[in-house]
Amino acid sequence: MLGTMTRPTVLVVTDRNHGDGRDPGASALVERLGAEVTSAADAQEAVAQVVAFRFDLVVLPADPPGMCFHELARTIESMCRDAQVPCPPVWRVEASMLTTGAVVTPADRPDGDDTADESAEPAIDTATLDALESDIGDRGFVVDTVEVYLAELPERVASIAAGLEADRADDVKAIAHSLKSSSAMLGALRMASLCATLEHQGATGQGFDSTTVVAQVRAEAAAAEAGLRAYVTG
């Protein structure tokens, strides 16, 4: 499958318990996810940045400065909804909890693998989930993150389908970029690869065979959901 993988963008809100104003785990997060990290000093700055920039993930510490975790997460969701921009997944975790263990993402795959038969690849790479669970040390947290992903998946798929059917390449590109990164983080590598293709085609202004691609997106989303549901109940 054609497409290029871009680095996910992560907003890390400073932990008030770190006096130097920067979470020492941010560098580990960059290496762990292959991400580009932006820091926010407090809740107000975090909300402003989330609305202004389209992050793939927001990492909040248990005790963020300026607002409690739950209030900040709700505010981010509300502000994104009001601004009509995609709301990124919000993770409640210290960045320093993410160590530098190996995680398989589409970017780690060998070059020249575009012609591989993807139907032989499982919808969910369980090694990614196992590594994330091991590194964080809390299966419940990973399950909660999967549930958030699954709750948002139908709306994102519907938005991609609407963009494809209306030939709005920019809309498809933006949504595919966000869904690509969250899918890769949770082991939905086939979905991530498909989204990478949609993002690349949108960026280059290539047209879409909407009927075929919409069916492919919906089928892949159903496969990813089935695989992640199996992980949650396993």
C-alpha positions in Angstrom: 0.0 0.0 0.0 1.4 3.4 -1.0 1.7 6.2 1.6 4.2 7.8 3.9 4.2 7.8 7.6 4.7 11.1 9.3 5.7 11.4 13.0 2.8 11.7 15.4 2.5 15.0 17.3 2.1 14.9 21.1 1.2 17.7 23.5 2.7 17.0 26.9 1.4 19.1 29.8 4.0 19.9 32.4 3.7 18.0 35.7 3.5 20.6 38.5 5.7 18.3 40.6 8.7 18.9 38.4 10.2 22.2 39.5 12.2 22.8 36.3 9.0 23.2 34.3 9.7 20.2 32.0 8.8 16.6 32.4 12.0 14.6 32.3 10.1 11.8 30.6 9.4 13.9 27.5 12.5 12.6 25.7 11.5 9.1 26.5 8.1 9.8 25.0 9.7 11.0 21.8 11.8 7.9 21.5 9.0 5.6 22.6 6.4 6.8 20.0 8.7 8.3 17.5 6.8 11.5 18.2 7.3 15.2 17.9 6.6 16.6 21.4 5.3 20.1 22.3 5.1 21.1 25.9 2.4 23.2 27.6 3.1 24.9 30.9 -0.4 24.9 32.3 -4.0 24.1 31.6 -4.8 27.4 29.8 -1.9 27.0 27.4 -2.7 23.4 26.8 -6.3 24.2 25.8 -5.2 27.0 23.5 -2.6 24.8 21.8 -5.0 21.9 21.3 -7.5 24.1 19.5 -4.8 25.9 17.4 -2.8 22.8 16.4 -4.0 19.4 15.5 -2.2 17.0 17.9 -2.4 13.3 17.6 -2.3 12.8 21.4 -2.4 14.9 24.6 -0.6 13.5 27.6 -1.8 14.9 31.0 -0.1 14.2 34.3 -2.2 13.1 37.3 -1.8 16.6 38.7 -1.6 19.2 35.8 -0.9 22.8 36.8 -3.9 25.2 36.6 -6.8 22.6 36.6 -7.5 19.1 37.8 -7.1 16.3 35.3 -10.7 15.5 34.7 -11.7 19.2 34.3 -8.9 19.7 31.8 -9.8 16.7 29.8 -13.4 17.8 29.6 -12.4 21.3 28.7 -10.2 20.1 25.8 -13.1 18.0 24.5 -15.6 20.9 24.8 -13.3 23.4 23.2 -12.4 21.1 20.3 -16.1 20.5 19.7 -17.0 24.2 19.8 -14.1 25.0 17.4 -15.2 22.1 15.2 -11.7 20.5 15.2 -10.9 16.9 15.9 -10.4 16.1 19.5 -7.2 14.1 20.1 -7.1 11.2 22.5 -6.2 12.4 26.0 -4.0 10.1 28.1 -3.7 10.5 31.8 -0.1 9.3 32.4 3.2 10.6 33.4 5.4 10.8 30.3 8.2 9.4 32.4 6.2 6.1 32.7 6.8 5.4 29.0 10.1 3.7 28.8 12.0 3.0 25.6 10.9 -0.5 24.8 10.4 -1.6 21.3 7.0 -1.1 19.7 6.1 -2.2 16.2 4.6 0.7 14.2 4.1 1.1 10.5 7.2 3.3 10.4 9.3 0.4 11.7 8.5 -1.8 8.8 11.2 -2.6 6.3 11.3 -0.5 3.2 10.0 -2.1 0.0 7.1 -3.8 1.8 4.3 -1.9 0.0 3.4 -4.9 -2.2 2.9 -7.3 0.7 -0.4 -9.1 1.0 -2.0 -7.1 3.9 -4.9 -9.5 4.1 -2.5 -12.0 5.7 -1.7 -9.5 8.5 -3.9 -9.4 11.5 -6.0 -6.3 12.1 -4.4 -5.8 15.5 -0.7 -6.3 16.3 -1.0 -7.6 19.9 2.7 -7.1 20.5 2.1 -3.4 20.4 -0.6 -3.6 23.0 1.5 -6.0 25.2 4.5 -3.7 25.1 2.4 -0.6 26.0 0.7 -2.5 28.8 4.1 -3.8 30.1 5.7 -0.4 29.9 2.9 1.5 31.6 2.3 -1.3 34.1 -1.4 -0.8 34.1 -3.7 -2.9 31.9 -6.7 -0.9 33.0 -5.2 2.3 31.6 -4.6 0.7 28.3 -8.1 -0.8 28.2 -9.5 2.6 28.9 -7.5 4.1 26.1 -8.7 1.4 23.7 -12.3 2.2 24.8 -11.8 5.9 24.0 -10.4 5.0 20.6 -13.4 2.7 19.9 -15.9 5.3 21.0 -14.4 7.9 18.6 -13.9 5.4 15.7 -17.4 5.5 14.2 -17.4 9.3 14.0 -14.0 9.5 12.4 -14.9 6.8 9.9 -18.1 8.7 9.0 -16.1 11.9 8.6 -13.6 10.2 6.3 -16.4 8.7 4.3 -18.2 12.1 4.0 -15.0 13.8 2.9 -14.3 11.1 0.3 -17.8 11.3 -1.1 -17.7 15.1 -1.3 -14.1 15.1 -2.7 -12.8 17.2 0.2 -9.2 16.0 0.2 -8.1 18.4 2.9 -10.7 17.1 5.3 -9.8 13.5 4.6 -6.1 14.3 5.0 -6.6 15.9 8.4 -8.8 13.1 9.9 -6.7 10.3 8.4 -3.6 11.9 10.0 -5.1 11.8 13.4 -6.6 8.4 13.1 -3.4 7.0 11.6 -1.4 7.9 14.7 -3.8 6.7 17.3 -4.4 3.4 15.4 -0.6 2.8 15.2 -0.2 3.5 18.9 -2.8 0.8 19.7 -1.6 -1.8 17.3 -4.2 -1.3 14.6 -1.5 -1.3 12.0 -3.6 -2.1 8.9 -5.9 0.8 9.7 -2.8 3.0 10.3 -1.4 2.0 6.9 -4.7 2.7 5.1 -4.9 6.1 6.8 -1.3 6.9 5.8 -2.3 6.3 2.2 -5.4 8.6 2.5 -3.2 11.3 4.1 -0.6 11.0 1.4 -3.1 11.2 -1.4 -4.9 14.1 0.2 -1.6 16.0 0.6 -0.7 15.5 -3.1 -4.2 16.3 -4.4 -4.8 12.9 -5.9 -8.4 11.9 -6.4 -10.1 9.1 -4.7 -12.3 6.3 -6.0 -14.8 7.1 -3.2 -17.0 4.1 -3.4 -14.1 1.6 -3.2 -12.1 3.5 -0.6 -15.1 4.1 1.7 -15.9 0.4 1.7 -12.3 -0.3 2.5 -12.2 2.2 5.4 -15.4 0.8 6.9 -14.2 -2.8 6.5 -10.9 -2.0 8.1 -12.5 -0.1 11.0 -14.8 -3.1 11.6 -11.8 -5.4 11.7 -9.9 -3.1 14.0 -12.9 -2.9 16.3 -13.3 -6.6 16.5 -9.6 -7.1 17.3 -9.5 -4.5 20.0 -12.8 -5.8 21.5 -11.1 -9.2 21.7 -8.2 -7.6 23.5 -10.5 -5.7 26.0 -12.4 -8.9 26.9 -9.4 -11.2 26.8 
